[in-house]
């Protein structure tokens, strides 16, 4: 198990755990954990790293969507590599 932020371009992994404090998820009280779930980053999802270069956000493929997340958030999402690389 390793942080999502350490995956290389083209690697696929399954989300194992989101280490962001859970809290109020409705209305104005949304937190990072709720935001990650809204983007499709949930335990059990298989993601693909599309771009992890430079110092900005990283680009992921989740289902048929492409999303960008901050490196800080990516380091709090633990994944297990699936071994599949296209």
N, CA, C and O atoms as CSV, one atom per row, in Angstrom:
chain,resi,resn,atom,element,x,y,z
A,1,UNK,N,N,0.859,-1.178,0.000
A,1,UNK,CA,C,0.000,0.000,0.000
A,1,UNK,C,C,0.901,1.235,0.000
A,1,UNK,O,O,1.874,1.312,0.751
A,2,UNK,N,N,0.557,2.201,-0.859
A,2,UNK,CA,C,1.343,3.426,-0.939
A,2,UNK,C,C,0.419,4.594,-1.285
A,2,UNK,O,O,-0.713,4.378,-1.717
A,3,UNK,N,N,0.893,5.829,-1.098
A,3,UNK,CA,C,0.063,6.994,-1.436
A,3,UNK,C,C,-0.138,7.117,-2.948
A,3,UNK,O,O,0.768,6.824,-3.728
A,4,UNK,N,N,-1.300,7.539,-3.341
A,4,UNK,CA,C,-1.639,7.762,-4.735
A,4,UNK,C,C,-0.635,8.699,-5.414
A,4,UNK,O,O,-0.317,8.525,-6.590
A,5,UNK,N,N,-0.147,9.678,-4.680
A,5,UNK,CA,C,0.780,10.664,-5.234
A,5,UNK,C,C,2.119,10.096,-5.676
A,5,UNK,O,O,2.892,10.794,-6.332
A,6,UNK,N,N,2.414,8.839,-5.331
A,6,UNK,CA,C,3.693,8.234,-5.712
A,6,UNK,C,C,3.591,7.349,-6.952
A,6,UNK,O,O,4.598,6.794,-7.392
A,7,UNK,N,N,2.392,7.208,-7.526
A,7,UNK,CA,C,2.249,6.417,-8.741
A,7,UNK,C,C,2.911,7.120,-9.916
A,7,UNK,O,O,2.972,8.349,-9.964
A,8,UNK,N,N,3.399,6.340,-10.853
A,8,UNK,CA,C,3.985,6.881,-12.075
A,8,UNK,C,C,2.931,6.902,-13.175
A,8,UNK,O,O,1.906,6.225,-13.090
A,9,UNK,N,N,3.203,7.689,-14.206
A,9,UNK,CA,C,2.297,7.791,-15.347
A,9,UNK,C,C,2.033,6.396,-15.923
A,9,UNK,O,O,2.962,5.621,-16.152
A,10,UNK,N,N,0.757,6.094,-16.151
A,10,UNK,CA,C,0.360,4.813,-16.733
A,10,UNK,C,C,0.053,3.729,-15.725
A,10,UNK,O,O,-0.541,2.714,-16.088
A,11,UNK,N,N,0.437,3.905,-14.465
A,11,UNK,CA,C,0.165,2.879,-13.456
A,11,UNK,C,C,-1.304,2.913,-13.039
A,11,UNK,O,O,-1.933,3.970,-12.978
A,12,UNK,N,N,-1.825,1.722,-12.755
A,12,UNK,CA,C,-3.193,1.586,-12.266
A,12,UNK,C,C,-3.151,1.063,-10.846
A,12,UNK,O,O,-2.266,0.291,-10.479
A,13,UNK,N,N,-4.121,1.493,-10.049
A,13,UNK,CA,C,-4.170,1.070,-8.649
A,13,UNK,C,C,-5.603,1.118,-8.140
A,13,UNK,O,O,-6.457,1.822,-8.679
A,14,UNK,N,N,-5.834,0.350,-7.091
A,14,UNK,CA,C,-7.138,0.331,-6.430
A,14,UNK,C,C,-7.066,1.183,-5.172
A,14,UNK,O,O,-6.113,1.076,-4.400
A,15,UNK,N,N,-8.068,2.025,-4.965
A,15,UNK,CA,C,-8.129,2.857,-3.763
A,15,UNK,C,C,-8.443,1.949,-2.576
A,15,UNK,O,O,-9.444,1.233,-2.573
A,16,UNK,N,N,-7.568,1.992,-1.565
A,16,UNK,CA,C,-7.720,1.143,-0.387
A,16,UNK,C,C,-8.262,1.938,0.796
A,16,UNK,O,O,-9.100,1.446,1.551
A,17,UNK,N,N,-7.782,3.161,0.951
A,17,UNK,CA,C,-8.158,3.964,2.121
A,17,UNK,C,C,-7.979,5.436,1.804
A,17,UNK,O,O,-7.046,5.823,1.100
A,18,UNK,N,N,-8.882,6.254,2.330
A,18,UNK,CA,C,-8.746,7.701,2.208
A,18,UNK,C,C,-8.494,8.229,3.606
A,18,UNK,O,O,-9.375,8.191,4.464
A,19,UNK,N,N,-7.280,8.726,3.831
A,19,UNK,CA,C,-6.868,9.167,5.165
A,19,UNK,C,C,-7.109,10.659,5.367
A,19,UNK,O,O,-6.215,11.413,5.752
A,20,UNK,N,N,-8.318,11.047,5.098
A,20,UNK,CA,C,-8.726,12.437,5.287
A,20,UNK,C,C,-9.807,12.417,6.344
A,20,UNK,O,O,-10.705,11.577,6.307
A,21,UNK,N,N,-9.724,13.334,7.280
A,21,UNK,CA,C,-10.686,13.355,8.372
A,21,UNK,C,C,-12.100,13.453,7.824
A,21,UNK,O,O,-12.417,14.357,7.051
A,22,UNK,N,N,-12.933,12.529,8.227
A,22,UNK,CA,C,-14.335,12.542,7.803
A,22,UNK,C,C,-15.088,13.560,8.649
A,22,UNK,O,O,-14.748,13.794,9.809
A,23,UNK,N,N,-16.085,14.143,8.072
A,23,UNK,CA,C,-16.866,15.129,8.807
A,23,UNK,C,C,-18.186,15.384,8.130
A,23,UNK,O,O,-18.728,14.512,7.451
A,24,UNK,N,N,-18.687,16.545,8.310
A,24,UNK,CA,C,-19.974,16.942,7.782
A,24,UNK,C,C,-19.895,17.038,6.262
A,24,UNK,O,O,-19.029,17.737,5.736
A,25,UNK,N,N,-20.786,16.344,5.547
A,25,UNK,CA,C,-20.692,16.244,4.086
A,25,UNK,C,C,-21.836,16.900,3.337
A,25,UNK,O,O,-22.019,16.617,2.153
A,26,UNK,N,N,-22.600,17.750,3.963
A,26,UNK,CA,C,-23.712,18.370,3.237
A,26,UNK,C,C,-23.647,19.878,3.392
A,26,UNK,O,O,-23.163,20.397,4.398
A,27,UNK,N,N,-24.135,20.557,2.398
A,27,UNK,CA,C,-24.201,22.014,2.459
A,27,UNK,C,C,-22.838,22.658,2.509
A,27,UNK,O,O,-21.917,22.237,1.809
A,28,UNK,N,N,-22.704,23.679,3.337
A,28,UNK,CA,C,-21.464,24.453,3.398
A,28,UNK,C,C,-20.380,23.753,4.190
A,28,UNK,O,O,-19.241,24.222,4.202
A,29,UNK,N,N,-20.691,22.639,4.857
A,29,UNK,CA,C,-19.719,21.949,5.685
A,29,UNK,C,C,-18.890,20.911,4.939
A,29,UNK,O,O,-18.252,20.073,5.576
A,30,UNK,N,N,-18.881,20.941,3.613
A,30,UNK,CA,C,-18.139,19.929,2.848
A,30,UNK,C,C,-16.663,19.956,3.197
A,30,UNK,O,O,-16.074,21.024,3.366
A,31,UNK,N,N,-16.067,18.768,3.304
A,31,UNK,CA,C,-14.643,18.673,3.583
A,31,UNK,C,C,-13.948,17.918,2.458
A,31,UNK,O,O,-14.589,17.546,1.475
A,32,UNK,N,N,-12.643,17.689,2.590
A,32,UNK,CA,C,-11.878,17.022,1.539
A,32,UNK,C,C,-12.345,15.595,1.285
A,32,UNK,O,O,-12.361,15.154,0.136
A,33,UNK,N,N,-12.723,14.866,2.326
A,33,UNK,CA,C,-13.171,13.486,2.141
A,33,UNK,C,C,-14.429,13.449,1.279
A,33,UNK,O,O,-14.547,12.606,0.390
A,34,UNK,N,N,-15.353,14.344,1.533
A,34,UNK,CA,C,-16.582,14.399,0.745
A,34,UNK,C,C,-16.276,14.816,-0.689
A,34,UNK,O,O,-16.862,14.291,-1.636
A,35,UNK,N,N,-15.362,15.757,-0.842
A,35,UNK,CA,C,-14.985,16.225,-2.176
A,35,UNK,C,C,-14.355,15.083,-2.975
A,35,UNK,O,O,-14.651,14.927,-4.160
A,36,UNK,N,N,-13.500,14.291,-2.353
A,36,UNK,CA,C,-12.877,13.152,-3.024
A,36,UNK,C,C,-13.945,12.154,-3.467
A,36,UNK,O,O,-13.886,11.642,-4.585
A,37,UNK,N,N,-14.905,11.879,-2.613
A,37,UNK,CA,C,-15.976,10.954,-2.960
A,37,UNK,C,C,-16.846,11.504,-4.079
A,37,UNK,O,O,-17.279,10.751,-4.952
A,38,UNK,N,N,-17.107,12.798,-4.068
A,38,UNK,CA,C,-17.891,13.425,-5.134
A,38,UNK,C,C,-17.209,13.270,-6.494
A,38,UNK,O,O,-17.884,13.190,-7.520
A,39,UNK,N,N,-15.886,13.229,-6.505
A,39,UNK,CA,C,-15.129,13.084,-7.747
A,39,UNK,C,C,-14.999,11.621,-8.173
A,39,UNK,O,O,-14.461,11.339,-9.243
A,40,UNK,N,N,-15.480,10.694,-7.356
A,40,UNK,CA,C,-15.430,9.280,-7.699
A,40,UNK,C,C,-14.303,8.517,-7.037
A,40,UNK,O,O,-14.130,7.328,-7.305
A,41,UNK,N,N,-13.539,9.161,-6.187
A,41,UNK,CA,C,-12.447,8.489,-5.473
A,41,UNK,C,C,-13.001,7.833,-4.222
A,41,UNK,O,O,-13.106,8.456,-3.165
A,42,UNK,N,N,-13.354,6.563,-4.362
A,42,UNK,CA,C,-13.921,5.797,-3.253
A,42,UNK,C,C,-13.138,4.508,-3.085
A,42,UNK,O,O,-12.492,4.039,-4.021
A,43,UNK,N,N,-13.197,3.943,-1.902
A,43,UNK,CA,C,-12.550,2.669,-1.630
A,43,UNK,C,C,-13.052,1.625,-2.624
A,43,UNK,O,O,-14.255,1.487,-2.846
A,44,UNK,N,N,-12.098,0.882,-3.224
A,44,UNK,CA,C,-12.431,-0.155,-4.184
A,44,UNK,C,C,-12.354,0.278,-5.635
A,44,UNK,O,O,-12.315,-0.573,-6.524
A,45,UNK,N,N,-12.330,1.584,-5.902
A,45,UNK,CA,C,-12.246,2.094,-7.276
A,45,UNK,C,C,-10.848,1.881,-7.830
A,45,UNK,O,O,-9.859,2.045,-7.116
A,46,UNK,N,N,-10.768,1.518,-9.098
A,46,UNK,CA,C,-9.474,1.407,-9.780
A,46,UNK,C,C,-9.255,2.693,-10.555
A,46,UNK,O,O,-10.114,3.124,-11.324
A,47,UNK,N,N,-8.102,3.297,-10.347
A,47,UNK,CA,C,-7.761,4.561,-11.001
A,47,UNK,C,C,-6.511,4.354,-11.849
A,47,UNK,O,O,-5.765,3.395,-11.652
A,48,UNK,N,N,-6.296,5.259,-12.788
A,48,UNK,CA,C,-5.088,5.242,-13.610
A,48,UNK,C,C,-4.424,6.610,-13.529
A,48,UNK,O,O,-5.091,7.636,-13.664
A,49,UNK,N,N,-3.117,6.627,-13.310
A,49,UNK,CA,C,-2.367,7.875,-13.261
A,49,UNK,C,C,-2.107,8.333,-14.696
A,49,UNK,O,O,-1.464,7.626,-15.472
A,50,UNK,N,N,-2.605,9.510,-15.040
A,50,UNK,CA,C,-2.399,10.046,-16.380
A,50,UNK,C,C,-1.209,10.993,-16.448
A,50,UNK,O,O,-0.483,11.010,-17.441
A,51,UNK,N,N,-1.006,11.787,-15.385
A,51,UNK,CA,C,0.115,12.720,-15.363
A,51,UNK,C,C,0.509,13.020,-13.923
A,51,UNK,O,O,-0.310,13.465,-13.119
A,52,UNK,N,N,1.769,12.770,-13.615
A,52,UNK,CA,C,2.273,13.038,-12.269
A,52,UNK,C,C,3.615,13.749,-12.364
A,52,UNK,O,O,4.520,13.486,-11.572
A,53,UNK,N,N,3.744,14.642,-13.323
A,53,UNK,CA,C,4.999,15.366,-13.495
A,53,UNK,C,C,4.866,16.800,-13.026
A,53,UNK,O,O,3.762,17.334,-12.918
A,54,UNK,N,N,5.994,17.412,-12.751
A,54,UNK,CA,C,5.984,18.808,-12.332
A,54,UNK,C,C,5.552,18.987,-10.902
A,54,UNK,O,O,5.535,18.034,-10.122
A,55,UNK,N,N,5.203,20.208,-10.557
A,55,UNK,CA,C,4.868,20.510,-9.172
A,55,UNK,C,C,3.405,20.825,-8.950
A,55,UNK,O,O,3.004,21.102,-7.820
A,56,UNK,N,N,2.599,20.791,-9.995
A,56,UNK,CA,C,1.183,21.133,-9.862
A,56,UNK,C,C,0.325,19.940,-9.527
A,56,UNK,O,O,0.816,18.932,-9.019
A,57,UNK,N,N,-0.968,20.054,-9.815
A,57,UNK,CA,C,-1.886,18.952,-9.537
A,57,UNK,C,C,-1.581,17.732,-10.387
A,57,UNK,O,O,-0.902,17.823,-11.410
A,58,UNK,N,N,-2.091,16.590,-9.951
A,58,UNK,CA,C,-1.913,15.364,-10.723
A,58,UNK,C,C,-3.217,15.063,-11.462
A,58,UNK,O,O,-4.294,15.473,-11.028
A,59,UNK,N,N,-3.114,14.351,-12.569
A,59,UNK,CA,C,-4.266,14.033,-13.396
A,59,UNK,C,C,-4.529,12.540,-13.345
A,59,UNK,O,O,-3.629,11.733,-13.580
A,60,UNK,N,N,-5.781,12.171,-13.033
A,60,UNK,CA,C,-6.176,10.770,-12.874
A,60,UNK,C,C,-7.330,10.427,-13.795
A,60,UNK,O,O,-8.098,11.297,-14.207
A,61,UNK,N,N,-7.441,9.148,-14.111
A,61,UNK,CA,C,-8.621,8.640,-14.798
A,61,UNK,C,C,-9.385,7.793,-13.793
A,61,UNK,O,O,-8.852,6.830,-13.243
A,62,UNK,N,N,-10.632,8.161,-13.560
A,62,UNK,CA,C,-11.523,7.424,-12.664
A,62,UNK,C,C,-12.759,7.085,-13.477
A,62,UNK,O,O,-13.470,7.984,-13.927
A,63,UNK,N,N,-13.022,5.810,-13.670
A,63,UNK,CA,C,-14.083,5.358,-14.568
A,63,UNK,C,C,-13.787,5.944,-15.952
A,63,UNK,O,O,-12.721,5.679,-16.509
A,64,UNK,N,N,-14.690,6.721,-16.508
A,64,UNK,CA,C,-14.463,7.335,-17.816
A,64,UNK,C,C,-14.189,8.830,-17.699
A,64,UNK,O,O,-14.220,9.551,-18.697
A,65,UNK,N,N,-13.923,9.292,-16.483
A,65,UNK,CA,C,-13.664,10.713,-16.253
A,65,UNK,C,C,-12.193,10.965,-15.960
A,65,UNK,O,O,-11.478,10.088,-15.477
A,66,UNK,N,N,-11.766,12.163,-16.259
A,66,UNK,CA,C,-10.420,12.610,-15.903
A,66,UNK,C,C,-10.565,13.705,-14.872
A,66,UNK,O,O,-11.315,14.663,-15.059
A,67,UNK,N,N,-9.837,13.550,-13.780
A,67,UNK,CA,C,-9.917,14.548,-12.707
A,67,UNK,C,C,-8.520,14.983,-12.297
A,67,UNK,O,O,-7.555,14.229,-12.433
A,68,UNK,N,N,-8.425,16.192,-11.801
A,68,UNK,CA,C,-7.173,16.709,-11.264
A,68,UNK,C,C,-7.350,16.907,-9.765
A,68,UNK,O,O,-8.358,17.447,-9.310
A,69,UNK,N,N,-6.344,16.458,-9.000
A,69,UNK,CA,C,-6.378,16.674,-7.553
A,69,UNK,C,C,-5.027,17.211,-7.102
A,69,UNK,O,O,-4.019,17.043,-7.788
A,70,UNK,N,N,-5.019,17.849,-5.958
A,70,UNK,CA,C,-3.773,18.401,-5.424
A,70,UNK,C,C,-2.850,17.280,-4.955
A,70,UNK,O,O,-3.302,16.183,-4.628
A,71,UNK,N,N,-1.584,17.567,-4.929
A,71,UNK,CA,C,-0.603,16.586,-4.442
A,71,UNK,C,C,-0.833,16.279,-2.967
A,71,UNK,O,O,-0.637,15.145,-2.531
A,72,UNK,N,N,-1.246,17.279,-2.200
A,72,UNK,CA,C,-1.515,17.063,-0.782
A,72,UNK,C,C,-2.621,16.045,-0.571
A,72,UNK,O,O,-2.505,15.151,0.267
A,73,UNK,N,N,-3.707,16.189,-1.347
A,73,UNK,CA,C,-4.814,15.232,-1.238
A,73,UNK,C,C,-4.363,13.856,-1.722
A,73,UNK,O,O,-4.715,12.841,-1.120
A,74,UNK,N,N,-3.583,13.817,-2.810
A,74,UNK,CA,C,-3.124,12.540,-3.373
A,74,UNK,C,C,-2.268,11.756,-2.377
A,74,UNK,O,O,-2.280,10.525,-2.391
A,75,UNK,N,N,-1.538,12.442,-1.526
A,75,UNK,CA,C,-0.689,11.768,-0.550
A,75,UNK,C,C,-1.502,11.201,0.618
A,75,UNK,O,O,-0.974,10.431,1.421
A,76,UNK,N,N,-2.774,11.574,0.719
A,76,UNK,CA,C,-3.636,11.064,1.786
A,76,UNK,C,C,-4.533,9.929,1.314
A,76,UNK,O,O,-5.312,9.384,2.095
A,77,UNK,N,N,-4.425,9.570,0.034
A,77,UNK,CA,C,-5.226,8.491,-0.528
A,77,UNK,C,C,-4.305,7.293,-0.744
A,77,UNK,O,O,-3.389,7.344,-1.564
A,78,UNK,N,N,-4.554,6.224,-0.008
A,78,UNK,CA,C,-3.711,5.035,-0.081
A,78,UNK,C,C,-4.251,4.081,-1.139
A,78,UNK,O,O,-5.454,3.828,-1.214
A,79,UNK,N,N,-3.328,3.553,-1.964
A,79,UNK,CA,C,-3.708,2.664,-3.057
A,79,UNK,C,C,-2.873,1.408,-3.070
A,79,UNK,O,O,-1.808,1.340,-2.456
A,80,UNK,N,N,-3.378,0.403,-3.787
A,80,UNK,CA,C,-2.664,-0.846,-4.000
A,80,UNK,C,C,-2.531,-1.021,-5.508
A,80,UNK,O,O,-3.536,-1.094,-6.215
A,81,UNK,N,N,-1.280,-1.088,-6.010
A,81,UNK,CA,C,-1.065,-1.213,-7.440
A,81,UNK,C,C,-1.669,-2.510,-7.949
A,81,UNK,O,O,-1.591,-3.550,-7.296
A,82,UNK,N,N,-2.281,-2.426,-9.144
A,82,UNK,CA,C,-2.935,-3.600,-9.723
A,82,UNK,C,C,-2.001,-4.375,-10.636
A,82,UNK,O,O,-2.303,-5.514,-10.994
A,83,UNK,N,N,-0.887,-3.796,-11.016
A,83,UNK,CA,C,0.070,-4.488,-11.877
A,83,UNK,C,C,-0.233,-4.338,-13.347
A,83,UNK,O,O,0.574,-4.753,-14.178
A,84,UNK,N,N,-1.383,-3.754,-13.706
A,84,UNK,CA,C,-1.741,-3.561,-15.106
A,84,UNK,C,C,-1.196,-2.221,-15.566
A,84,UNK,O,O,-1.416,-1.196,-14.920
A,85,UNK,N,N,-0.498,-2.231,-16.665
A,85,UNK,CA,C,0.045,-0.996,-17.218
A,85,UNK,C,C,-0.134,-1.043,-18.719
A,85,UNK,O,O,0.390,-1.936,-19.386
A,86,UNK,N,N,-0.879,-0.076,-19.258
A,86,UNK,CA,C,-1.139,-0.040,-20.705
A,86,UNK,C,C,-0.033,0.696,-21.426
A,86,UNK,O,O,-0.075,0.830,-22.648
